[in-house]
Amino acid sequence: MDMRRIGSLEVSVIGLGTNNFGFFMEADAVPAVVDAALEAGINFFDTADSYLESESRLAAALGSRRDEVVIGTKFGSPVDGGAGGASPAYVRTAVERSLAELGTDRIDLYQLHRPDDATPITDTLGALDDLVREGKVREIGCSNFSAAQLREAEAAAAGGARFVTVQNQWNLLQRDDEPEAVVEAERLGIGYLPYYPLASGLLSGKYTRGEEAPAGTRLVHFGERGGGMLSDRNFDVVEAATAWAAERGHSVLELALAWLAAQPVVASVIAGATKPEQVRANAAAAGWVLTPDEVAEVDALAPPA
């Protein structure tokens, strides 16, 4: 598994997103997924305090292996009906809660889950810098930030802890970040962590044009037409990408992950899984290294909407 750096951390190019651990899985199914990830060479596990029991279930599954992995978690989204946010007082409350849930003395990558318009970013960064100085957090990142917000945060860091990652939605079907946020992250030297790399499963091959989404899948929870994802335009792209990958002996899932891994700005592709075989399939994509010409061909198959 290729390893890449974000700040002082070294992470696997394919990471494991664990929101499924809280939202879509039973507790006793989690250890097998974590075991499969470690066996496949994945060392980066991404969670959040708002993913129900995800943090505690990840901690239980890792057990004594905590020091073998890099744990990223997030704060800022509402938890247990609370307001969330990024005020210094809330940052302090949130980090202590996550440390307890994760059963650890430090968080490797602590990420602001979403911008907080009510709190100046300078105040949030100051609180996060304190946590880094205290050793409770190693590196900090953000999520769902625009290019303008990345620039503002970089200017506000002023020699203290700075965001070393941005975690936004990016996949072959959803490329809105490319003109601005991706470019800005690369300019600032910020590692990009794409979430929903399989477009909530549409790029996994499990959906078929004209058929109902399989029961229990993520897009079912998005309501009518999978929140707009089950469109003819998207199926056109999926079918073209599936054929292109098959000609080269690969699946569309492997292509979706390999295409992101081929982007220079990407540090780790955050891919979720509910079963060990899904983890192994995700990890296998790391072995397919696309050439620049191949990336360009795939770009042409999936032009931005």
Secondary structure, DSSP 8 states (H G I E B T S, - for coil): --EEEETTEEEESEEEE-HHHHHT--GGGHHHHHHHHHHTT--EEE--TTSTTHHHHHHHHHGGGGGGSEEEEEE-S--TT------HHHHHHHHHHHHHHHT-S-EEEEEE-S--TTS-HHHHHHHHHHHHHHTSEEEEEEES--HHHHHHHHHHHTTS--EEEEE-B-BTTB-TTIIIIIHHHHHHT-EE--BSTTTTTGGGT---TTS---TT-GGGGG-GGGGGTS-HHHHHHHHHHHHHHHTTT--HHHHHHHHHHTSTTBS-EEEE-SSHHHHHHHHHGGG----HHHHHHHHHHS---
